[in-house]
Amino acid sequence: MLSENLFLVGLMGAGKTTVGKLLAKHLNKQFIDSDHEIEKRTGVKINVIFELEGETRFREREESVVDELTRRQGIVLATGGGVVLVESNRLALRSRGTVIYLRANAEDLWRRTRHDKNRPLLQTENPRARLQELLGQRDALYRETAHLIMD
């Protein structure tokens, strides 16, 4: 049985925001994107936070926002791709709602994200290889956190 909250996890480009908005509309729930919430609170884009403060500080901000948002009721939450890297995020997500892992292969993810310059982890010489690397690093954590996996 699905909980009152639905939390979407997966790599960038998996469709968390798109699917989340559709689910929220269909289920008459509030949709929230944790990355957009962080941007709203800081007044800057995620890539600027990465550039000025680094990934560690971004993850700290994300942890605080995820803790707060997952305590709400009746939401569909699209999380950032790296949310599962922090254990407290995994525990909060898993215990406060139904977690759905939107799984996609690296090739599809690359096709969906290749023109987006606001993805700091993909600003490398070979973003396709970077996506494959991230998938390898995070897939087990997504699976561990999720109640459901959708390909």
DSSP file (Angstrom, degrees, kcal/mol; ACC not computed):
  #  RESIDUE AA STRUCTURE BP1 BP2  ACC     N-H-->O    O-->H-N    N-H-->O    O-->H-N    TCO  KAPPA ALPHA  PHI   PSI    X-CA   Y-CA   Z-CA
    1    1 A M              0   0    0      0, 0.0     2,-0.2     0, 0.0     0, 0.0   0.000 360.0 360.0 360.0 134.7    0.0    0.0    0.0
    2    2 A L        -     0   0    0      1,-0.1     4,-0.1     2,-0.1     2,-0.0  -0.485 360.0-127.6 -74.6 140.6    1.3    3.4   -0.9
    3    3 A S        -     0   0    0      2,-0.3    -1,-0.1    -2,-0.2    95,-0.1  -0.207  30.1 -99.6 -75.9 174.0    2.0    5.9    1.9
    4    4 A E  S    S+     0   0    0     93,-0.0     2,-0.4    92,-0.0    93,-0.1   0.806 109.6  57.3 -66.5 -28.8    0.6    9.4    1.9
    5    5 A N        -     0   0    0     69,-0.2    93,-2.7    91,-0.2     2,-0.5  -0.838  68.2-160.6-105.5 141.5    3.9   10.7    0.7
    6    6 A L  E     -ab  76  98A   0     69,-2.4    71,-2.9    -2,-0.4     2,-0.5  -0.988   6.4-167.9-119.6 128.6    5.7    9.6   -2.5
    7    7 A F  E     -ab  77  99A   0     91,-2.9    93,-3.0    -2,-0.5     2,-0.5  -0.970   7.7-152.8-119.3 124.5    9.4   10.3   -2.8
    8    8 A L  E     +ab  78 100A   0     69,-3.3    71,-2.1    -2,-0.5     2,-0.3  -0.839  16.5 177.8-101.7 128.7   11.1    9.9   -6.2
    9    9 A V  E     + b   0 101A   0     91,-2.6    93,-2.8    -2,-0.5     2,-0.2  -0.875  21.4 104.7-124.5 159.3   14.8    9.0   -6.4
   10   10 A G        -     0   0    0     -2,-0.3    73,-0.2    70,-0.3    93,-0.1  -0.785  66.0 -55.7 150.6 169.2   17.1    8.3   -9.4
   11   11 A L  S >  S-     0   0    0     91,-0.3     3,-2.0    -2,-0.2     5,-0.3  -0.208  70.7 -76.7 -68.4 161.9   19.9    9.9  -11.4
   12   12 A M  T 3  S+     0   0    0      1,-0.3    -1,-0.2     2,-0.1   101,-0.1  -0.342 122.1  27.6 -56.1 136.0   19.6   13.3  -13.1
   13   13 A G  T 3  S+     0   0    0     99,-0.1    -1,-0.3    -3,-0.1    99,-0.1   0.442  83.6 115.7  89.3  -0.2   17.5   12.9  -16.2
   14   14 A A  S <  S-     0   0    0     -3,-2.0    -2,-0.1    90,-0.1    -3,-0.1   0.706  90.7-105.7 -75.2 -18.4   15.5    9.9  -14.9
   15   15 A G  S  > S+     0   0    0     -4,-0.2     4,-3.1    -5,-0.1     5,-0.4   0.641  71.2 143.1 105.5  18.4   12.3   11.9  -15.0
   16   16 A K  H  > S+     0   0    0     -5,-0.3     4,-2.3     1,-0.2     5,-0.1   0.912  77.1  41.3 -59.2 -45.3   11.7   12.6  -11.3
   17   17 A T  H  > S+     0   0    0      2,-0.2     4,-2.3     3,-0.2    -1,-0.2   0.935 118.1  45.9 -69.6 -46.0   10.4   16.1  -11.9
   18   18 A T  H  > S+     0   0    0      2,-0.2     4,-1.7     1,-0.2    -2,-0.2   0.951 119.2  40.0 -62.0 -51.0    8.3   15.2  -14.9
   19   19 A V  H  X S+     0   0    0     -4,-3.1     4,-2.9     1,-0.2     5,-0.2   0.896 113.6  56.3 -65.3 -40.5    6.8   12.0  -13.3
   20   20 A G  H  X S+     0   0    0     -4,-2.3     4,-2.7    -5,-0.4     5,-0.2   0.905 106.2  48.9 -59.9 -43.7    6.4   13.8  -10.0
   21   21 A K  H  X S+     0   0    0     -4,-2.3     4,-2.2     2,-0.2    -1,-0.2   0.909 113.2  47.6 -62.9 -42.1    4.3   16.6  -11.4
   22   22 A L  H  X S+     0   0    0     -4,-1.7     4,-2.5    -5,-0.2    -2,-0.2   0.922 113.2  47.7 -65.4 -44.3    2.1   14.1  -13.2
   23   23 A L  H  X S+     0   0    0     -4,-2.9     4,-2.8     2,-0.2    -2,-0.2   0.934 111.4  50.5 -61.0 -46.7    1.7   11.9  -10.1
   24   24 A A  H  X>S+     0   0    0     -4,-2.7     5,-2.6    -5,-0.2     4,-0.7   0.911 112.5  46.6 -60.1 -43.4    0.9   14.9   -7.9
   25   25 A K  H ><5S+     0   0    0     -4,-2.2     3,-0.7     3,-0.2    -1,-0.2   0.940 114.8  46.5 -63.8 -46.7   -1.7   16.1  -10.2
   26   26 A H  H 3<5S+     0   0    0     -4,-2.5    -2,-0.2     1,-0.2    -1,-0.2   0.867 120.1  38.9 -63.5 -37.9   -3.3   12.7  -10.6
   27   27 A L  H 3<5S-     0   0    0     -4,-2.8    -1,-0.2    -5,-0.2    -2,-0.2   0.405 108.5-121.2 -94.9   1.3   -3.3   12.0   -6.8
   28   28 A N  T <<5 +     0   0    0     -4,-0.7     2,-0.3    -3,-0.7    -3,-0.2   0.933  66.6 135.8  56.4  49.6   -4.2   15.6   -5.9
   29   29 A K      < -     0   0    0     -5,-2.6     2,-0.3    -6,-0.2    -1,-0.2  -0.814  62.3 -95.5-120.7 162.6   -1.0   16.1   -3.8
   30   30 A Q  E     -c   75   0A   0     44,-1.7    46,-2.8    -2,-0.3     2,-0.4  -0.622  36.3-142.6 -77.0 134.8    1.4   18.9   -3.6
   31   31 A F  E     +c   76   0A   0     -2,-0.3     2,-0.4    44,-0.2    46,-0.2  -0.854  22.0 177.2 -99.4 134.6    4.5   18.5   -5.8
   32   32 A I  E     -c   77   0A   0     44,-2.6    46,-2.7    -2,-0.4     2,-0.6  -1.000  19.3-155.9-135.4 137.0    7.9   19.7   -4.5
   33   33 A D  E  >  -c   78   0A   0     -2,-0.4     4,-2.3    44,-0.2    46,-0.2  -0.965  11.7-150.8-109.1 119.3   11.3   19.4   -6.1
   34   34 A S  H  > S+     0   0    0     44,-2.8     4,-2.2    -2,-0.6     5,-0.2   0.863  96.0  52.1 -62.9 -36.2   14.1   19.4   -3.5
   35   35 A D  H  > S+     0   0    0     43,-0.4     4,-2.4     2,-0.2    -1,-0.2   0.921 110.6  47.9 -64.3 -42.3   16.6   21.0   -5.8
   36   36 A H  H  > S+     0   0    0      1,-0.2     4,-2.5     2,-0.2    -2,-0.2   0.870 109.8  53.6 -65.2 -35.5   14.2   23.8   -6.7
   37   37 A E  H  X S+     0   0    0     -4,-2.3     4,-2.2     2,-0.2    -1,-0.2   0.907 108.7  48.5 -64.8 -41.6   13.5   24.3   -3.0
   38   38 A I  H  X S+     0   0    0     -4,-2.2     4,-2.2     2,-0.2     6,-0.3   0.918 112.1  49.5 -63.4 -43.4   17.2   24.7   -2.3
   39   39 A E  H  X S+     0   0    0     -4,-2.4     4,-2.5     1,-0.2     5,-0.4   0.904 110.3  50.8 -61.9 -41.2   17.5   27.2   -5.1
   40   40 A K  H  < S+     0   0    0     -4,-2.5    -1,-0.2     1,-0.2    -2,-0.2   0.908 113.1  45.4 -62.8 -42.3   14.5   29.1   -3.8
   41   41 A R  H  < S+     0   0    0     -4,-2.2    -1,-0.2     1,-0.2    -2,-0.2   0.839 121.5  36.3 -73.1 -33.0   16.0   29.3   -0.3
   42   42 A T  H  < S-     0   0    0     -4,-2.2    -2,-0.2     2,-0.2    -1,-0.2   0.715  98.1-131.7 -92.9 -22.1   19.5   30.3   -1.4
   43   43 A G  S  < S+     0   0    0     -4,-2.5     2,-0.3    -5,-0.3    -3,-0.2   0.570  75.6  87.5  81.5   8.5   18.5   32.5   -4.3
   44   44 A V  S    S-     0   0    0     -5,-0.4    -1,-0.3    -6,-0.3    -2,-0.2  -0.937  82.0 -96.3-137.0 160.5   21.0   30.8   -6.6
   45   45 A K    >>  -     0   0    0     -2,-0.3     4,-1.7     1,-0.1     3,-0.7  -0.316  37.5-111.1 -70.8 157.1   21.1   27.8   -9.0
   46   46 A I  H 3> S+     0   0    0      1,-0.2     4,-2.5     2,-0.2     5,-0.2   0.887 117.4  57.8 -56.2 -42.5   22.5   24.5   -7.8
   47   47 A N  H 3> S+     0   0    0     71,-0.2     4,-2.0     1,-0.2    -1,-0.2   0.825 104.5  52.2 -62.8 -29.2   25.5   24.8  -10.1
   48   48 A V  H <> S+     0   0    0     -3,-0.7     4,-2.9     2,-0.2     5,-0.3   0.895 107.8  51.0 -71.5 -40.3   26.4   28.1   -8.4
   49   49 A I  H  X>S+     0   0    0     -4,-1.7     4,-2.9     2,-0.2     5,-1.1   0.938 111.7  48.1 -60.3 -46.1   26.3   26.4   -5.0
   50   50 A F  H  X5S+     0   0    0     -4,-2.5     4,-1.0     3,-0.2    -2,-0.2   0.922 114.8  46.1 -58.1 -44.9   28.6   23.7   -6.2
   51   51 A E  H  <5S+     0   0    0     -4,-2.0    -2,-0.2    -5,-0.2    -1,-0.2   0.910 123.2  31.8 -67.4 -43.8   31.0   26.3   -7.7
   52   52 A L  H  <5S+     0   0    0     -4,-2.9    -2,-0.2    -5,-0.1    -3,-0.2   0.853 137.2  17.7 -85.2 -36.7   31.1   28.6   -4.7
   53   53 A E  H  X5S-     0   0    0     -4,-2.9     4,-0.5    -5,-0.3    -3,-0.2   0.611 100.7-125.6-114.6 -17.2   30.7   26.2   -1.8
   54   54 A G  H  X< -     0   0    0     -5,-1.1     4,-1.8    -4,-1.0    -1,-0.1  -0.066  34.5 -70.8  89.5 166.2   31.5   22.8   -3.2
   55   55 A E  H  > S+     0   0    0      1,-0.2     4,-2.8     2,-0.2     5,-0.2   0.861 125.8  60.0 -65.8 -36.7   29.5   19.5   -3.2
   56   56 A T  H  > S+     0   0    0      1,-0.2     4,-1.7     2,-0.2    -1,-0.2   0.932 108.0  43.8 -59.8 -46.8   30.0   18.9    0.6
   57   57 A R  H  X S+     0   0    0     -4,-0.5     4,-2.2     1,-0.2    -1,-0.2   0.884 112.1  53.8 -67.0 -37.4   28.2   22.1    1.5
   58   58 A F  H  X S+     0   0    0     -4,-1.8     4,-2.9     1,-0.2    -2,-0.2   0.938 107.0  51.4 -60.2 -45.1   25.5   21.5   -1.0
   59   59 A R  H  X S+     0   0    0     -4,-2.8     4,-2.6     1,-0.2    -1,-0.2   0.857 107.9  53.0 -61.9 -34.7   24.9   18.0    0.5
   60   60 A E  H  X S+     0   0    0     -4,-1.7     4,-1.9     2,-0.2    -1,-0.2   0.926 110.9  46.1 -64.9 -44.2   24.5   19.6    3.9
   61   61 A R  H  X S+     0   0    0     -4,-2.2     4,-2.3     1,-0.2    -2,-0.2   0.929 113.2  50.2 -61.1 -45.0   21.9   22.0    2.6
   62   62 A E  H  X S+     0   0    0     -4,-2.9     4,-3.0     1,-0.2     5,-0.3   0.901 106.9  54.3 -61.3 -42.6   20.2   19.2    0.8
   63   63 A E  H  X S+     0   0    0     -4,-2.6     4,-2.3     1,-0.2    -1,-0.2   0.910 109.7  47.4 -59.2 -43.6   20.1   17.1    4.0
   64   64 A S  H  X S+     0   0    0     -4,-1.9     4,-2.0     2,-0.2    -1,-0.2   0.920 114.3  46.1 -64.3 -44.9   18.4   19.9    5.9
   65   65 A V  H  X S+     0   0    0     -4,-2.3     4,-3.1     2,-0.2     5,-0.2   0.913 112.7  49.8 -66.0 -43.6   15.8   20.5    3.2
   66   66 A V  H  X S+     0   0    0     -4,-3.0     4,-2.5     1,-0.2    -2,-0.2   0.909 109.3  52.2 -63.3 -41.9   15.1   16.7    2.8
   67   67 A D  H  < S+     0   0    0     -4,-2.3     4,-0.5    -5,-0.3    -1,-0.2   0.931 114.9  42.3 -59.5 -45.0   14.6   16.3    6.6
   68   68 A E  H >< S+     0   0    0     -4,-2.0     3,-1.0     1,-0.2     4,-0.4   0.946 116.0  46.6 -67.3 -48.7   12.1   19.2    6.6
   69   69 A L  H >< S+     0   0    0     -4,-3.1     3,-1.5     1,-0.3    -2,-0.2   0.872 106.2  57.4 -65.9 -37.8   10.2   18.2    3.5
   70   70 A T  T 3< S+     0   0    0     -4,-2.5    -1,-0.3     1,-0.3    -2,-0.2   0.643  97.6  64.2 -70.9 -11.7    9.8   14.5    4.3
   71   71 A R  T <  S+     0   0    0     -3,-1.0    -1,-0.3    -4,-0.5    -2,-0.2   0.611  86.9  92.0 -82.9 -13.2    8.1   15.5    7.6
   72   72 A R  S <  S-     0   0    0     -3,-1.5     2,-0.4    -4,-0.4     3,-0.2  -0.277  74.3-127.4 -74.1 166.9    5.2   17.1    5.6
   73   73 A Q  S    S+     0   0    0      1,-0.2   -68,-0.1   -69,-0.0    -2,-0.1  -0.909  76.7  20.5-118.8 146.6    2.2   15.1    4.7
   74   74 A G  S    S+     0   0    0     -2,-0.4   -44,-1.7     1,-0.2     2,-0.3   0.865  87.7 133.5  73.6  38.4    0.5   14.6    1.3
   75   75 A I  E     - c   0  30A   0     -3,-0.2   -69,-2.4   -46,-0.2     2,-0.5  -0.831  51.5-146.4-120.5 158.2    3.4   15.4   -1.0
   76   76 A V  E     -ac   6  31A   0    -46,-2.8   -44,-2.6    -2,-0.3     2,-0.5  -0.996  28.6-164.3-114.7 119.6    5.1   14.1   -4.0
   77   77 A L  E     -ac   7  32A   0    -71,-2.9   -69,-3.3    -2,-0.5     2,-0.6  -0.926  14.5-159.8-115.2 120.6    8.8   14.9   -3.7
   78   78 A A  E     -ac   8  33A   0    -46,-2.7   -44,-2.8    -2,-0.5   -43,-0.4  -0.882  23.8-157.0 -92.7 121.7   11.3   14.8   -6.5
   79   79 A T        -     0   0    0    -71,-2.1     2,-0.1    -2,-0.6   -63,-0.1  -0.518  21.3 -94.8 -97.4 164.5   14.8   14.5   -5.0
   80   80 A G    >   -     0   0    0     -2,-0.2     3,-1.8     1,-0.1   -70,-0.3  -0.426  40.1-109.5 -71.6 154.8   18.2   15.4   -6.3
   81   81 A G  T 3  S+     0   0    0      1,-0.3     3,-0.4     2,-0.1   -71,-0.1   0.759 116.0  47.6 -59.3 -28.2   20.2   12.6   -7.9
   82   82 A G  T >  S+     0   0    0      1,-0.2     3,-2.1     2,-0.1     4,-0.3   0.309  75.6 108.5 -97.4   9.3   22.7   12.5   -5.1
   83   83 A V  G X  S+     0   0    0     -3,-1.8     3,-1.1     1,-0.3     7,-0.2   0.819  73.6  60.0 -56.1 -32.5   20.2   12.5   -2.2
   84   84 A V  G 3  S+     0   0    0     -3,-0.4    -1,-0.3     1,-0.2     6,-0.1   0.553  83.3  81.0 -76.3  -6.4   21.0    8.8   -1.4
   85   85 A L  G <  S+     0   0    0     -3,-2.1     2,-0.6     1,-0.1    -1,-0.2   0.730  84.1  68.2 -70.4 -20.5   24.7    9.5   -0.8
   86   86 A V  S X> S-     0   0    0     -3,-1.1     4,-1.8    -4,-0.3     3,-0.8  -0.893  76.4-147.5-105.5 121.9   23.8   10.7    2.7
   87   87 A E  H 3> S+     0   0    0     -2,-0.6     4,-2.5     1,-0.3     5,-0.2   0.869  96.9  56.5 -57.6 -41.3   22.6    8.0    5.1
   88   88 A S  H 3> S+     0   0    0      1,-0.2     4,-2.4     2,-0.2    -1,-0.3   0.851 106.4  51.9 -62.9 -32.0   20.2   10.2    7.0
   89   89 A N  H <> S+     0   0    0     -3,-0.8     4,-2.8     2,-0.2     5,-0.3   0.933 108.9  49.8 -65.7 -45.6   18.5   11.1    3.7
   90   90 A R  H  X S+     0   0    0     -4,-1.8     4,-2.5    -7,-0.2    -2,-0.2   0.920 113.4  46.4 -59.2 -44.0   18.0    7.5    2.9
   91   91 A L  H  X S+     0   0    0     -4,-2.5     4,-2.2     2,-0.2    -1,-0.2   0.919 113.3  48.2 -65.9 -44.4   16.5    6.8    6.3
   92   92 A A  H  X S+     0   0    0     -4,-2.4     4,-1.5    -5,-0.2    -2,-0.2   0.934 114.5  46.1 -62.3 -46.6   14.2    9.8    6.3
   93   93 A L  H  X S+     0   0    0     -4,-2.8     4,-0.6     1,-0.2     3,-0.4   0.950 115.0  45.7 -60.9 -50.1   12.9    9.0    2.8
   94   94 A R  H  < S+     0   0    0     -4,-2.5     3,-0.3    -5,-0.3    -1,-0.2   0.847 118.0  41.9 -65.5 -35.1   12.4    5.3    3.5
   95   95 A S  H  < S+     0   0    0     -4,-2.2    -1,-0.2    -5,-0.2    -2,-0.2   0.644 116.0  46.3 -89.6 -14.2   10.7    5.8    6.8
   96   96 A R  H  < S-     0   0    0     -4,-1.5     2,-0.3    -3,-0.4    -1,-0.2   0.321 120.3 -12.3-113.7   8.4    8.4    8.8    5.9
   97   97 A G  S  < S-     0   0    0     -4,-0.6     2,-0.6    -3,-0.3   -91,-0.2  -0.985  83.1 -64.0-179.8-177.2    6.9    7.7    2.6
   98   98 A T  E     -b    6   0A   0    -93,-2.7   -91,-2.9    -2,-0.3     2,-0.5  -0.838  47.5-148.9 -92.9 123.2    7.0    5.4   -0.3
   99   99 A V  E     -b    7   0A   0     -2,-0.6    48,-2.6    46,-0.2    49,-2.1  -0.821  10.5-166.8 -99.2 126.6   10.2    5.7   -2.3
  100  100 A I  E     -bd   8 148A   0    -93,-3.0   -91,-2.6    -2,-0.5     2,-0.7  -0.960   9.9-150.0-115.5 121.6   10.1    5.0   -6.0
  101  101 A Y  E     -bd   9 149A   0     47,-2.9    49,-3.1    -2,-0.5     2,-1.0  -0.822   5.6-154.9 -91.1 113.2   13.4    4.6   -7.9
  102  102 A L  E     - d   0 150A   0    -93,-2.8     2,-0.4    -2,-0.7   -91,-0.3  -0.794  21.0-163.5 -88.3 102.9   13.0    5.8  -11.5
  103  103 A R        +     0   0    0     47,-2.9     2,-0.3    -2,-1.0   -93,-0.0  -0.713  17.7 163.3 -96.8 136.3   15.7    3.7  -13.1
  104  104 A A        -     0   0    0     -2,-0.4   -93,-0.1     3,-0.0     2,-0.1  -0.979  37.5-105.4-144.9 155.1   17.2    4.5  -16.6
  105  105 A N     >  -     0   0    0     -2,-0.3     4,-2.3    46,-0.1     3,-0.2  -0.416  35.1-108.6 -81.0 162.0   20.3    3.4  -18.4
  106  106 A A  H  > S+     0   0    0      1,-0.2     4,-2.6     2,-0.2     5,-0.2   0.833 116.3  56.5 -60.4 -35.7   23.2    5.8  -18.8
  107  107 A E  H  > S+     0   0    0      2,-0.2     4,-2.2     1,-0.2    -1,-0.2   0.933 109.9  44.2 -63.9 -46.2   22.6    6.3  -22.6
  108  108 A D  H  > S+     0   0    0      2,-0.2     4,-2.0    -3,-0.2    -2,-0.2   0.904 113.4  51.7 -64.3 -41.2   19.0    7.5  -22.0
  109  109 A L  H  X S+     0   0    0     -4,-2.3     4,-1.5     1,-0.2    -2,-0.2   0.914 109.6  49.7 -61.3 -42.9   20.2    9.7  -19.1
  110  110 A W  H  X S+     0   0    0     -4,-2.6     4,-2.0     1,-0.2     3,-0.3   0.923 108.8  52.1 -62.6 -44.5   22.8   11.2  -21.3
  111  111 A R  H  < S+     0   0    0     -4,-2.2     4,-0.2     1,-0.2    -1,-0.2   0.882 112.9  45.8 -58.6 -38.7   20.4   11.9  -24.1
  112  112 A R  H  < S+     0   0    0     -4,-2.0    -1,-0.2     1,-0.2    -2,-0.2   0.747 123.8  31.6 -77.4 -23.6   18.0   13.7  -21.7
  113  113 A T  H >< S+     0   0    0     -4,-1.5     3,-1.9    -3,-0.3    -2,-0.2   0.508  85.3 100.5-112.8  -6.4   20.7   15.8  -20.0
  114  114 A R  T 3< S+     0   0    0     -4,-2.0    -1,-0.1     1,-0.3    -3,-0.1   0.726  88.6  42.6 -61.9 -24.3   23.3   16.5  -22.7
  115  115 A H  T 3  S+     0   0    0     -4,-0.2     2,-0.8    -3,-0.1    -1,-0.3   0.435  89.7 101.7 -99.8   0.7   22.2   20.0  -23.4
  116  116 A D    X   -     0   0    0     -3,-1.9     3,-0.6     1,-0.1     6,-0.1  -0.763  44.9-177.3 -91.7 111.5   21.6   21.1  -19.8
  117  117 A K  T 3  S+     0   0    0     -2,-0.8    -1,-0.1     1,-0.2    -3,-0.0   0.439  71.8  78.6 -86.3  -0.1   24.5   23.2  -18.6
  118  118 A N  T 3   +     0   0    0      1,-0.1   -71,-0.2     4,-0.0    -1,-0.2   0.081  68.0  94.8 -95.9  24.0   23.0   23.4  -15.0
  119  119 A R    X   -     0   0    0     -3,-0.6     3,-2.0     1,-0.1     4,-0.3  -0.847  55.4-170.8-115.5  93.2   24.2   20.0  -14.0
  120  120 A P  G >  S+     0   0    0      0, 0.0     3,-1.3     0, 0.0    -1,-0.1   0.803  81.4  58.5 -59.1 -33.1   27.5   20.5  -12.3
  121  121 A L  G 3  S+     0   0    0      1,-0.2    -2,-0.0     2,-0.0   -74,-0.0   0.639 104.9  52.9 -73.1 -11.0   28.5   16.8  -12.1
  122  122 A L  G <  S+     0   0    0     -3,-2.0     2,-2.2     1,-0.1    -1,-0.2   0.364  74.1 104.5-103.6   4.9   28.3   16.6  -15.9
  123  123 A Q    <   +     0   0    0     -3,-1.3     2,-0.2    -4,-0.3    -1,-0.1  -0.412  60.8 110.6 -84.0  64.2   30.6   19.5  -16.7
  124  124 A T  S    S-     0   0    0     -2,-2.2    -2,-0.0     1,-0.0    -3,-0.0  -0.758  85.7-100.3-128.7 173.2   33.4   17.1  -17.6
  125  125 A E  S    S+     0   0    0      1,-0.3    -1,-0.0    -2,-0.2    -3,-0.0   0.841 119.1  29.1 -65.4 -33.5   35.1   16.1  -20.8
  126  126 A N     >  +     0   0    0      1,-0.1     4,-1.9     2,-0.1    -1,-0.3  -0.698  65.1 170.3-130.8  80.8   33.1   12.9  -21.1
  127  127 A P  H  > S+     0   0    0      0, 0.0     4,-2.3     0, 0.0     5,-0.2   0.815  79.2  59.2 -62.7 -30.2   29.6   13.4  -19.5
  128  128 A R  H  > S+     0   0    0      2,-0.2     4,-1.8     1,-0.2     5,-0.1   0.933 108.2  44.4 -63.5 -45.1   28.3   10.1  -20.9
  129  129 A A  H  > S+     0   0    0     -3,-0.3     4,-2.4     1,-0.2    -1,-0.2   0.867 110.8  55.9 -65.5 -36.1   31.1    8.2  -19.0
  130  130 A R  H  X S+     0   0    0     -4,-1.9     4,-2.7     2,-0.2    -2,-0.2   0.899 105.9  50.6 -64.0 -40.5   30.4   10.3  -15.9
  131  131 A L  H  X S+     0   0    0     -4,-2.3     4,-2.6     2,-0.2    -1,-0.2   0.909 109.8  50.1 -62.7 -41.8   26.7    9.2  -16.0
  132  132 A Q  H  X S+     0   0    0     -4,-1.8     4,-2.2     2,-0.2    -2,-0.2   0.911 111.8  48.9 -61.8 -41.7   27.8    5.6  -16.2
  133  133 A E  H  X S+     0   0    0     -4,-2.4     4,-2.1     2,-0.2    -2,-0.2   0.924 111.5  48.4 -63.2 -46.0   30.1    6.1  -13.3
  134  134 A L  H  X S+     0   0    0     -4,-2.7     4,-2.4     1,-0.2     5,-0.3   0.897 110.3  51.9 -62.5 -40.7   27.4    7.8  -11.2
  135  135 A L  H  X S+     0   0    0     -4,-2.6     4,-2.4     1,-0.2    -1,-0.2   0.918 109.8  49.5 -61.7 -43.4   25.0    5.0  -12.0
  136  136 A G  H  < S+     0   0    0     -4,-2.2     4,-0.4     1,-0.2    -1,-0.2   0.873 114.9  44.5 -62.1 -38.0   27.5    2.4  -10.9
  137  137 A Q  H  < S+     0   0    0     -4,-2.1     4,-0.3     1,-0.1    -2,-0.2   0.836 124.8  30.3 -74.4 -33.9   28.2    4.3   -7.6
  138  138 A R  H  X S+     0   0    0     -4,-2.4     4,-2.6    -5,-0.2     3,-0.4   0.657  90.8  87.8-106.7 -18.4   24.5    5.0   -6.8
  139  139 A D  H  X S+     0   0    0     -4,-2.4     4,-2.5     1,-0.3     5,-0.2   0.895  92.6  48.7 -53.8 -46.3   22.4    2.2   -8.2
  140  140 A A  H  > S+     0   0    0     -4,-0.4     4,-2.3     1,-0.2    -1,-0.3   0.872 111.9  50.0 -63.0 -36.6   22.8    0.0   -5.1
  141  141 A L  H  > S+     0   0    0     -3,-0.4     4,-1.8    -4,-0.3    -1,-0.2   0.897 110.2  49.5 -69.7 -39.8   21.9    3.0   -2.8
  142  142 A Y  H  X S+     0   0    0     -4,-2.6     4,-2.2     2,-0.2    -2,-0.2   0.937 113.3  47.3 -60.9 -45.4   18.8    3.8   -4.9
  143  143 A R  H  < S+     0   0    0     -4,-2.5    -2,-0.2    -5,-0.2    -1,-0.2   0.896 110.7  51.6 -63.4 -41.0   17.7    0.1   -4.7
  144  144 A E  H  < S+     0   0    0     -4,-2.3    -1,-0.2     1,-0.2    -2,-0.2   0.854 115.9  41.7 -63.2 -35.5   18.4    0.0   -0.9
  145  145 A T  H  < S+     0   0    0     -4,-1.8   -46,-0.2    -5,-0.1    -2,-0.2   0.810  99.0  90.6 -82.6 -32.3   16.2    3.1   -0.4
  146  146 A A     <  -     0   0    0     -4,-2.2   -46,-0.2    -5,-0.2     3,-0.1  -0.335  48.8-168.5 -77.4 145.0   13.4    2.3   -2.7
  147  147 A H  S    S+     0   0    0    -48,-2.6     2,-0.3     1,-0.3   -47,-0.2   0.704  87.3  25.8 -89.0 -30.9   10.2    0.5   -2.0
  148  148 A L  E     -d  100   0A   0    -49,-2.1   -47,-2.9     2,-0.0     2,-0.5  -0.979  68.1-154.0-134.4 145.3    9.4    0.3   -5.7
  149  149 A I  E     -d  101   0A   0     -2,-0.3     2,-0.5   -49,-0.2   -47,-0.2  -0.985  10.3-170.3-120.9 128.3   11.7    0.3   -8.8
  150  150 A M  E      d  102   0A   0    -49,-3.1   -47,-2.9    -2,-0.5    -2,-0.0  -0.976 360.0 360.0-120.1 125.1   10.4    1.5  -12.2
  151  151 A D              0   0    0     -2,-0.5   -46,-0.1   -49,-0.2    -1,-0.1   0.415 360.0 360.0 -90.0 360.0   12.4    1.1  -15.4
